[in-house]
Amino acid sequence: MEDPQPLPHVDEWEKSLLERYPAPNQQSTETSPGTGLPSLENSVKSVLEASSRPREQFRNYQAPPRDTVREFYRLNHRNQTLEFVLRKKAEYLPPRRREMGIWEAMEFLNTLVDDSDPDADFSQIEHLVQTAEAIRRDGHPRWFILAGLIHDLGKILCLFGEPQWAVVGDTFPVGCGFSDKIVFPDFFADNPDSRTTEYQSPCGIYTPGCGLENIHLSWGHDEYLYQVVKEYLPEPALWMIRYHSFYPGHREQAYDHLMTPRDQEMFAWVRAFNPYDLYSKGAARPDVAALKPWYEDLIGEYFPARLWW
């Protein structure tokens, strides 16, 4: 069935996250020992202090969730099967569709302008630079800043012809039972995998504690970008990129039974990154042209001039 374009724009999904995860007044300060990370509370506070609007006005949406978001997740949950994920991995991995540099990929992505954003009419590049600037302002390592700059580049899948439900959305494991912690869990009734007995247990085709590396998550921009950049960045940056949309895991802790102690340790980096992605759009509009030389230098520190997408 043809995708009826359930969202006005691909970034409508990100706005819906702010309805579910609004900027908190209090946040846990726990971090994994030895990471050197600031508390999550301080990360949230820092991002919001740089915002041009009060906390209570940030992402002021009306509940219940909009029909476009519900329709998006209906399609997402119906179509993201184990077979679909394996087929997309075979189609796109290893990446060989187009050769371009990181900044060129950012400009390519920039054709996806979010005209529906209620906070500001920011382009894709501006959101990426905003995220990176918020991380930079807090004194994080250069690779952390770079992860913020590129984290959404996998959305170029939309420009390769993929429907929105196969590009964005909360990610979740396939091949095992669908958790009720996933947004709109009732929509999984239409997923063919829900009628496959082997996939119905909490572990499904996996084993307890097998680790996220051995699990197939629903297909989208996180996994795709990870596969493009995995040879070039430190492990914490790769975790931020690969799992930043895995909200049932890093926010709801719904799949702890499949994770290893190392997975849990690395999730501290994903949680540290999350506020910069969610809440940085309230900041002042960045001067992309003025900042471009600094970021091109940063990109050149880690990436070759061109790589395959």
N, C-alpha and C positions, 0 to 999 in steps of 0.2 A: 504493500500500500504506500502511496506517495506521502512523504512527510508534509503535513499541512502547515508547516512553519509555526509551531505553537508559541514561539517567543518573538516579539518584535525585533529583537537583536540578541546575538549570542551572549552578551554580557548580562541579560536579564537574569540568568541563573545566579550570577554573583550578587546581584541586588537581593535576590530571594534569600541568600545566606545571611544578610544583615537583618532580615526579619526573624530568622531562627536564632542567630547569634549576635544580638545587638551588643554594642560596646558596653562592657560590664562596669558596674560601680565597684565591684570587688572581684578579684581573680586570685586563684591559688598562686602562691609564691614558690611552690616546690619545683625544683629542677633536678636533673640527674647529677650525682656527684662527679666532679672532675670535668664537666663540660665547659666551665667558664662562662656560662650563659647568665644574662641578667634574669631576674624573676619575670614571669609572664605578666604579673601586675605592673611592673615598671615598664615593660615593653608597650603595653596597652596605654599606660599613662603618657608615655613619651609621644606616641603617635597622635593621641588625641590632643595633647597640648599644642601640637603644631597645626591642628585643624583650624580652618577659618570659621568654624561654626561650633556652637555649644554641643556638648555630648548629647543632650536630650533632643536636639534637632537632627542628629546625624542619621541619615537613612530613615526618614520618617514615613513609613509605608502604612497603608491601611490593612488590617487583618479582616477576614481570613485571606489566605494566599490567593493571588490573582489566578484567574482561569487559565491564562497563558502558561503559568508555571505548572499548574496541575496537568495540563495537556502535555507539556514537555516531559514531565516525569512519567506520565502514562505511556508515552512512546518509548522513553528510555528503559523503563522497567519491563515492558513487553518484549523489547528487541535485544537487550543485552544478555544474550545467552552464552554459554561456554563455546558453542559452535561458532557464534558470531565473533567472539573475541579471538579465537584461534584463527579464524579466516582473515580478520583485519591484521593480525600480527604477521601472517604469511604475506599479505598484500603490501604492507608498509615497512616491514623489517627484513633485513637491515635497510635503513633509509637510502634510497637511490633515485628518488623522484626528481630532485632538483638540486643543483649545486649553487650555494650562495654563502656569503659571510653573515655574521650575526647581525650587524647593523642593517645590512640589506634585508635580512629576514624580518627585522623590526619594521622596516619601511613597507615591506610586502604585507605584513599583518595590519599595518596602519590603514589599509582600505576598509577594515572593519571598524567604522566609527559608530560609537554608541550614542545615537540621537535620542534615546529614551531615558538617559541617565537623569534623575531628578536633582542630583547634586551639582553637576557641571557637565558641559558638553566636551569632555576630554576625549582625545583620540587614544588609540591603543598605546602608541609610543609614550604619550604623556602619563598614562597610568603606570607603565613600566618604569619610567624615570622617577615618578613620584614614589613608587615603592622603594626603588633603589636609594633615592635621596633620604628617605626616612631611615633606612638601615644605616646609611653612611653617616647621618647626623648623630646616631647613637654610638658611633665608634666601633662598629663591628668589622671583622676582617674583610679584605678586599673580595675574597671569593664569596662571602655572604652577600655583599653588595651586588656582585655579578649575578648571583642566583635570583635576587629580587628583580634585576633588570630583565632577565630572560624568562622568568618563570611561566609566562603565558604564551610563549612563542609557538607552542604546540597547537594553538588555535588556528594556525595556517591550514590545518586539516579542512576547515570550512572552505578555504580557497582552493582546495583540491577536490571539492565536490561532496564532502561528507555532510550529512544532516547534523543539525545541532545536537540531537540526542546522542550522537556518536562522537562528540567533541568535548562537550562540557557536561556538568552535572556531578553530583556526589558520586565518587567511585565506591565499589563494593566487590567482594569476592564473588566469582561465579564458580559453579561446580560444587557448591555446598549450600546449606540452608540459608535463605535470605533472612537477615535479622530484622526484628520489628523496630530496631533503632534506626533503620534506613528511612529517609524521608518518604512519605506516601507508601508504606509497605503493602497496603492492600492491592496496589496495582500489579504486584508480582503474580497475582492469580492468573493473569493473561500470559505470563512468561512460560513457554513450553518446558523449560527446565523444572518448573514447579510440579510437573507431572512425571518427572524422572525420579524413581525411588532412590537411586544411588546418590542423588544430589540433595536429599532432604535432611540428612543429619547435620549437626553443627559443623562437623569436619568434612562431610561429603567425600570427595575423591582424595582429600588430603589426610594427613595424620596430625594428631595433637602436637603443637610446638614445632611444626615443620619449618616455620619461618616464612616471612612475606616474600622472599626471593623465589620461593617455590609455589606461589599462589598466583592464579590469574585474576587480576582485577578487571572490572568492566573497562571497555576500551574508551580512550579519550586523550586529551591533550597532555595529561601528565605523563603517561607511559611513553607516548610518542616522543616527546621532547627528551625524556630521560635517555631513550635509546639513541637519539641524535648526539647528545653531549656527554655520554657516560665515560668516554675515554679522556676527558679533559678537566674535570672538576673534582675537588675533594669529596670524600664520601658524604659529609653532612650536607653539602650543597645538593648533591644528587638526591638525597632523601627529601629535602625540601621540595625539589622539582617533582619527584616521582609520586609523592604521597600527599601533597598539599590539598588535594580534593577528596582524600579518603577520610571524610568526616565521621563515618561510622566507626572508624578505627581510632583516629587521634583525638576526637572530641567525645565520642560516645562509648569508647572502649568495648565495642561489641564483638571484637574478634581477638581478644587477648588469648583465647585458647589456641590460636594458630601461631602465635608469635613466640619468638625466642627472647631471652633476656637482652640480647644485642638489639633486637628490634625495638624493645621498650626503651632502651638507652638512646637510640637514634631518634625516636619519636620526640625527644626533648627538643631537638633542632627543628622539627616540623612545627611543633607548638610555638617555639620562639619566633618562627617566621610568620606564622598565621596572622598576628595582629597587623603587621606591616602590609600584608596583602589586603586584608578586609577593611582597614580603617584609614589608610593613607589617602584615599580619594578626597577627604575633606580638607587637605592641605592646599596651599596656594598653587596656582598653575605654574609648572616648571618652564624655564626658558630652555627648551630642548636644544636650540641652535648653539647657545652659549655653553651648555654642558656637554655637547657631543664630543669635543676633543678629549675631555677627561675620560669619558666612557669608552671612546675608541681605544685609548691607551690601555684601559682596564681590560677590554675585550682582547686586545692583542697580547696581553700578558698570559692568557690562558688558552686562546683559540687560534687555529691557523686562519689564514686570510679567507679561505673558503672551506666549507664542509658540506656533506651530503644531507639532504632532507628528504 
